[in-house]
Amino acid sequence: MDKLEKAVVLLSGGLDSTTLLHHVKKSLEANEVYALSLIYGQKHARELEMATWQAEAVGVKEHRLIDISFVGELLQGGSALTNASIPVPNLADLAENQLSQPPTYVPNRNMILLSLACAWAESVGARSVFYGAQAQDQYGYWDCTVDFVTRINDVLALNRQTCVTIEAPFADYSKAELLKIGLGLGVDYAHTWSCYRGKEQPCGACPTCVERMRAFEAVGLLDPLDRE
Amino acid sequence: MDKLEKAVVLLSGGLDSTTLLHHVKKSLEANEVYALSLIYGQKHARELEMATWQAEAVGVKEHRLIDISFVGELLQGGSALTNASIPVPNLADLAENQLSQPPTYVPNRNMILLSLACAWAESVGARSVFYGAQAQDQYGYWDCTVDFVTRINDVLALNRQTCVTIEAPFADYSKAELLKIGLGLGVDYAHTWSCYRGKEQPCGACPTCVERMRAFEAVGLLDPLDRE
């Protein structure tokens, strides 16, 4: 594979996108990495601190944090991630039928995020946008699937001058497999944040906390955020 | 055709989207119209005043104006529409090779606008987003083409609960045909704005001014904005 000249990485500061950032810089040896963090709710200030830390740690060319919290206002009662009055559920409390679209779903979120990342890529001359979709999110979010990425790329292929392609190299990996890759790359997971509730300590019960916990269990390690 | 219950209309305040707004409310008889105006540069404050006037004139359920001018910052030197230091060209000065992508092109603009409109549609329970693409923009902008709309709809079709579809009923119409439809619907074109330069009076020379002028000529009328 040719060395990447420039790449945009969508970086939330969570486990998946942080691993992706290190993968793009260290394994794919991208020369210039442009990290984009989009703030769209209030619960994730912790994630963004982590994103900033990680962007500095790998030495990106540029890290942009952009406030798109108007999305939360636009979607009003839309989602537990943007509306503080809708509680974030515990994974154990999610009914079977909610697994196909949990209350943490944000309408059309990933098309919004990717369209901005692709616009930035086009303007800095990067041909690739890296997106941390992984296999376990595909059950709940239609916009985390391989089909979704393929079809967005079909749209982008119409560009007459600068075609940008979305790459989702972890789309078939479980969180545990992803964690193994990141540990191999020396990622410091004490500086990542996954909990949807965004308090001082991870809650340990929301869907993303439970998935993170299981991933660390699967690789036989303790989560460095787990201080009890 | 069934009467539309709810519809989102992307409304810039220009000739095309204003005609579309009236078409959706009066011809398609949409019960509740949600008009969305997105501010992404500084040159179009006039357009937005017009959008507000037109939204009131047809009696929309809700009109949202959202400032996405961070897009202009993200794209830095990207486009004459978001960067005041890049001059808007006169149509007559555009070289042949610039016609396939003029300096007024904003990277991936329409995917950004449509992704936001579709998110809003999903959250208010509207199944249709109306988009004022017309035939004459297809030469210059890959993201104004029928193929573009078709492929975005292929992405949206993956949604597991609330499929939103983008409708571009004027995609095959010239600006003059569109103007005829609008005049038939009683649109007051004194309250629309097309000029890219956004001064007190339309400049009469930028690509959109020239196209507007030709459309009025083709229907044998004087543009009400043309006061000389």
Interface residues (C-beta under 8 A of the other chain):
Chain A: R64 I66 D67 I68 F70 V71 L74 L75 Q76 G77 G78 S100 Q101 V106 P107 N108 R109 M111 I112 S115 L116 C118 A119 W120 E122 S123 W142 D143 T145 D147 F148 R151 I152 D154 V155 L156 L158 N159 R160 Q161 T162 V164
Chain B: R64 I66 D67 I68 F70 V71 L74 L75 Q76 G77 G78 S100 Q101 V106 P107 N108 R109 M111 I112 S115 L116 C118 A119 W120 E122 S123 W142 D143 T145 D147 F148 R151 I152 D154 V155 L156 L158 N159 R160 Q161 T162 V164
